[in-house]
């Protein structure tokens, strides 16, 4: 028992990197989990993948124009390219012979590839850490990245709370939302902007690749456990908080990537919900079906 307590308390006594990492990853994960619910309900989860990847060419373009890597400039570049990507995807998807998933794949891979080429040729002296952008470094978070997360994520969550009703209505029934005066297009682009800004803010912590899992996996898990939007958001946040705590301690104990451990734990929690969720769990439904069949045969 004492050994377990020492294992839990020990990392907090080794330096300030533990609370900095915990604070950063929790803020990023909670922001992603909340936004991910609305993307999931809109069947736009794959768009999170696109927005997270096209942030890289946005950052590169912002540096080429301004010559600076300050946080506001990086955010502005990422948002501009993110909105351009969303508009391009929507324009391609409206064509009768182009599927929406194909449009997303075409746009984000093309722009991401362009960003990689520019990063390796034109802006070699920019000192942009591509490994950090892609995979993150939770336990080595810088002051600049920490402050960026502390400012951006609470602001995004506040805006979600302010526009909650519009987001909810337009997520379930966009036609009805438009009929009652909700600016559906503006809400869509606002949501895309929030996802892009949150992803960019969390790049140094979890990276462009793993931030996608923090958006999609908690929402998918929550959908198996809840039938109401408020409950779904609560489950999504609970899932991501549990993933962060367990994943961080696993990363420290196994001396491995914290972001990778967090996402792995999230995947295990999703599998548990997929199998054992009270109403939608696969094994629970099979068991219920067998019990119903056995009950029917006994009545005969």
N, C-alpha and C positions, 0 to 999 in steps of 0.2 A: 504493500500500500504506500509506504514511504517512497519507494522507488518510482511509483506512478506519479505521485505528487511532485517529486523532484523533476521528473521528465516534463510535466506540464508547466511548472513554475520556472524551471531553469532558463529557457530561452529568453524570458522577460528580464533576466538579470545579467545577460551577456552584453547588453548594449541597447541603444535606442533603435537599432534596425528592426527589432521585432515589432514594436508598437507602430513604427512608421510603415512597415510592410503590411501589418494587419489593418491599419486605418485605410491605407491606400487601396488594398485589394477589396476590402469590404465596400468601400464607397463605389468603386468601379463596378463590382459585381452586382450590388443592389441597383444601381442605375441601369445596368444592362438587363437585369431580371425584369424590372418594371417595364422598360421599353419593349423588351422581348415579348411580353404578353400581348401587347397591341399589334406587334408585327405578326405574331402567331395567329391571332384571330383574323387578321386580314389576309392570311395565307401568303405572307411576304417575308417569311423567315430567311429565305435564300437571299433576299435583298440585303440583309445585314452582312452577308459575306461580301457582296459587291461593294457596299459602302465602306467596310473596313479596309478592303484592299485598295480602293481608288483614293484613299486618303494619302497614300504614299506619293503618287504623282501630284496631288494637291500641295503637299509639303514642298516637294521639289520645285514646282512652279512658283510657289510663293517665295522661295529662296532666290530663284532666278530673277524675279521681278524686284525684290526688295534688298537682296543680299544679306538678309537677317534670318536667324532661326529663333527669334523671340516667340513665346507661346501664342500671343494674340495673332501674330502673322501666320504661324503654322495653322492655327484654327481657321483663320479666314480662308487660306488656300485650300484646306481640306474640305471646308463647307462648300466653297465655290465649285470645286470639282465634284463633290458629292451630289450637289443639286443638279449639276450638268449631267451627271451619270443617271440620276433618277429620271430626269426629263428625257434623256436618250432612250432609256429602257422603256419608258411609257410610250414613246413615239414608235419604237420598233414593235412593241407588243400590240399596238393598235392595228398593225398590218395583219391581214387575214392569213397570210402564209408563214408567219413567224410566231412560234410559241413564246410565252413569257419567260420560261426557264432558259430557253435558248438566247433570248434577248439579254437576260442578265449575264449569262456566261460570255457572250460576245463583248459586251461593254466592259465588264470589270477586268476580264483577262487582257483585253487590248490596252486599256488605260494603265493597268498595273505593269504590264510589260514595257510600256512607254516610260513609266516612272523608273523602272529598273535600268533601262538603257540610259536615260538622262543622268541617273545617279552614278553610273559607272563611267560616263564619258564627260559630260559637260560640267558637272558639279562635284568632281572628285575631292576638291578642297573644302567641301561644306562640313566635313566631320559629322555626317549623319550615320549613326550606328545602325546599319540595316538589321543586324542580328537582334538588337534590342527592339527595333520596330516590329520585327516579325514574331519574336518569342518572349520578349519582356525580361525584366529582372526585378521581381517583387522585393527581394531582400536587399537590393542595392539601390533603392529608389533615391533619386536626387531631390534636393530642396525644391527646385523649379517644378519638377513633375508632381511632387507632393502638393504644392500650393495650387497647381493647375487643377488637380483632381478635387481638392477641397473647395475650390471656387465653382468649377463647372458642374459637378454632379449634383450638389444641393440645388443649384439654380435650375437644372433640368428637371429635377423632381418637383420643385416648386411650380414650374410651368405645367407639368403633367397634372398636378393637383388643381391648378387654376382652370385648365381646359379639360378636366376629366370627363365631364358630361359629353362634350363634343367628341372627344376621342372615343368614348364608349359607344355612342350612337353611330358614329361613322364607321366604327369597326364591325358592328353587327349588321347594319343595314344602311349602306351609303346612299341608296336612293331615297329612303325615308328621311335620312339626315338632310339631304339636299332639299327635299320638299318642305321641311320645317325651317329652312333658312340657315342651316349649318354650312359654313364655307368649307366644303369637303376637300377641295383642292388645296386650300391653304393649310388645313389640318394635316393633310398627307405630306406636304413639303415641310411643314414644321416638324413632323415626326421624323422624317428623313434627316433633317438638320440636327435634331436632338441625338439621333443614333450616331451620326458622323462625329459630332462634337464629343460625345461620351467615349466613342471608340478612340479618337485621337488623344483625349485626355488620359486614357488608360494604356496607351501604347507602351510606355516605359515600364509599366507594371506587369502587364500580361501579354502584350504584343498583339499585332494585327490578326494573327491566325487564331490564337486562343480566345480573343475577345468575342469571336463569333460563337464559340461554344457557350460562353457566359450569357449570350443573348438568346440562344435557341434552346439549350438543354433545360434550364429551369422552367421556361414557359411550357415546353412539351411535357415535362414532369407534372407541372401544376394542372395541365389539362386533363390528366388521368385521375386527379384527385379532387377536382372541384368542378362544380356546375354553374357557379356564379362568378362574375368578373372580380368582385372584391376578394372572394375566397381564392380565386386563381392567382391574383397578385400576391396575396399573403403566402400561399404555398410556394410561389416562385421565389419570393424573397427568403422564405425559410429554407428552401432548397439551397439557394446560393450561399447563405450564411453558414449552413452546416458544411457545405463543400469547402468554403474558405477555411474554417477552423480545422477540420480534419485534414484537408490537403496541406495546409501550412505545417502542421506538426509532422505529417508524413514526409514532407520535403526535407524538414530539418533532420528527422531521424534517419532517412535514407540518403541524405546528401544529394538530392536531385532537384530538378526544376520545380519551383513552387507552383508556377502557373500550370505546368503539366500535371502535377499531383492534384491540384484543385479541380481541373477539368476531368481527370480520371475518376475522382471521387464523385463528381457530378454525374458521370456516365453510369457508375455503379448504382447511385440513388435512383436514376431514371429506370434502370433495369429492375430494381426492386419494386418501383411503382408499377411498371409494366406488368410484372408478374402478380403482385399482391395488392394492388389498389382495391378498395372495398367494392366498388361498382364496376370498374373498367379493367381490373387486373385479369390477365389472361388465365392464370391458374385458378383464381377465384371463380371466374365464369365457367371454366371447365368443371370445377368441383360442383358448382351450383347446378349445372346441366346434368351431371351424373346423379346428383341427389334427386333432382326432379324426375329423371328417368326411372330411378329406383323406386321412388314413391308411386309413380304411375303403374309400374309392374306389380307392386305390392297390393294396390287397390284391385287389380284384376284377379 
